Structures are given as structure tokens and as C-alpha cells.
Amino acid sequence: MAENESIEPEELVGVDEFLSSEIEKEINNSPPPKPKTKETISPENKSNPTQFFLIPFIILFLLILGMIGVFASKILFKPQPKLEISLTESLIEEYLPPPPEENILGKLDKNSALEIIKQWLKAKSVATGPDYNMSELKKILTNPLLSKWEGNSRDLRNSNAYRRYEHQLSIESAEANPQNTTEGVITARVQEKSQYYRNGALIPSLSYQDNLLIRYYLIKENNQWFIKDVKILKKI
């Protein structure tokens, strides 16, 4: 077709109708627009007011933990004082056992002398009494006095006799020998009442009551005093 040819109006009308029909088809075939919806907010995105309330307490708790840690570190890592030990000093003190307590019968003074003589007078009473118990004699007497009073007990038994004693006692003096501390002397006043019984009957002629000043001679064995001899100084 030559450049000078003109286009007829009928041809333009046909093209316009074609384009209009195509546009309508596109509009009909396109999906309908989605309706606008409100944006939903998930629970995770919502802010929780309790979280803001707990923040000060969490900070305070952390501060307390920090203070405790500082205080504990000062105690644990506090420098210890140096232990200075002289080489001349013993690390372990030498153990010295306490001195053994001295038996009251191991001492010799007026108090212990009173107990010694009381024990002897009791032993004499049971050895010459109706039971003839000589075992107490060995606890306070030694020979030769022990043998003498064991013989007296046997003689009374053989005679079907026995004695009853009553005593009153006071100590005049008591001392150990300075040259030999295993020997001692006691001087005592003894009021003695003795009743003699034979076959169960009191024999007045063989009974007596005396007030005597007596000296007792002692010897120390195994830290205990024993009477080895007796001397009547006088009757009072």
C-alpha cells in the first residue's frame, strides 16, 4: 500500500470494537479482589504488663546476688595470718600425767590418823565378835600385830566366847619419821568398853572399861599405812 493511501473510517471502527471486546474479556477472567481484613495480632506480639512489673524485682535480686558474692569473696580470700613457730619450741607439748590422788590412808596427819585408828578398832570388833571375821584385820594390820590378833580371834572361837566393844577416840598427834617416810607414829586417847561373853552369857569379871593413852607404830606399804605394833602409854 502506498504511503499516500488513506485509511477508511470503517476500518478504524472495527479495530476499536475488537480492542473493547478484549478488554472486557480480561476484566471478566481476572479474579475478584480480596476483601480487606483487619490485621490480627498474635499473643506473642502483645505486650504483657506483668513483665514491666517484674523488672525492678529482677534488678534488685541481681544486685543482692552481687553483694553476696562480693561479701563471700572477701571472707574466702581473706589473707590468713602467718603461723610463726620457733624451731626451739616443741610442736606438741610433752604430756605430763596428773599426779595420782593420794589415798587418805596414804597421808599421815590428824585427819588420816583418825580414819586409820577407826578402821583398826572396827577390825578388832568384828574379829573378836560372834562372827570371828578376821578378813578386816589384814586391811589395817601387819606383822607382828596381825598374827597376834588373828590368834586372839581363834582362841575366842575355840572357847565359844566373844567380845563386844564400844569406843570413843581422839587423836593427840600423828607424824611420819623424817628419816624414813615409810614409818609413822600416832598417839591417841581411846576410851574402850569391852564385854566378855561365853556360851552366850556375859562374864563381868572378864569385862572392863578403860581410858587409855595409846601409841600406834605404823609402816607404809603400797601407799597405805598399816599398824605393826601398839603400846599402851598409860591409863587415864
C-alpha positions, 0 to 999 in steps of 0.5 A: 500500500502506498504511503499516500493511501488513506485509511477508511473510517470503517476500518478504524471502527472495527479495530476499536470494537475488537480492542473493547471486546478484549478488554472486557474479556480480561476484566471478566477472567481476572479474579475478584479482589480480596476483601480487606481484613483487619490485621490480627495480632498474635499473643506473642506480639502483645505486650504483657504488663506483668513483665514491666512489673517484674523488672525492678524485682529482677534488678534488685535480686541481681544486685543482692546476688552481687553483694553476696558474692562480693561479701563471700569473696572477701571472707574466702580470700581473706589473707590468713595470718602467718603461723610463726613457730620457733624451731626451739619450741616443741610442736606438741607439748610433752604430756605430763600425767596428773599426779595420782590422788593420794589415798587418805590412808596414804597421808599421815596427819590428824585427819588420816590418823583418825580414819586409820585408828577407826578402821583398826578398832572396827577390825578388832570388833568384828574379829573378836565378835560372834562372827570371828571375821578376821578378813578386816584385820589384814586391811589395817594390820601387819606383822607382828600385830596381825598374827597376834590378833588373828590368834586372839580371834581363834582362841575366842572361837575355840572357847565359844566366847566373844567380845563386844566393844564400844569406843570413843577416840581422839587423836593427840598427834600423828607424824611420819619419821623424817628419816624414813617416810615409810614409818609413822607414829600416832598417839591417841586417847581411846576410851574402850568398853569391852564385854566378855561373853561365853556360851552366850552369857556375859562374864563381868569379871572378864569385862572392863572399861578403860581410858587409855593413852595409846601409841600406834607404830605404823609402816607404809606399804603400797601407799597405805599405812598399816599398824605393826605394833601398839603400846599402851602409854598409860591409863587415864 
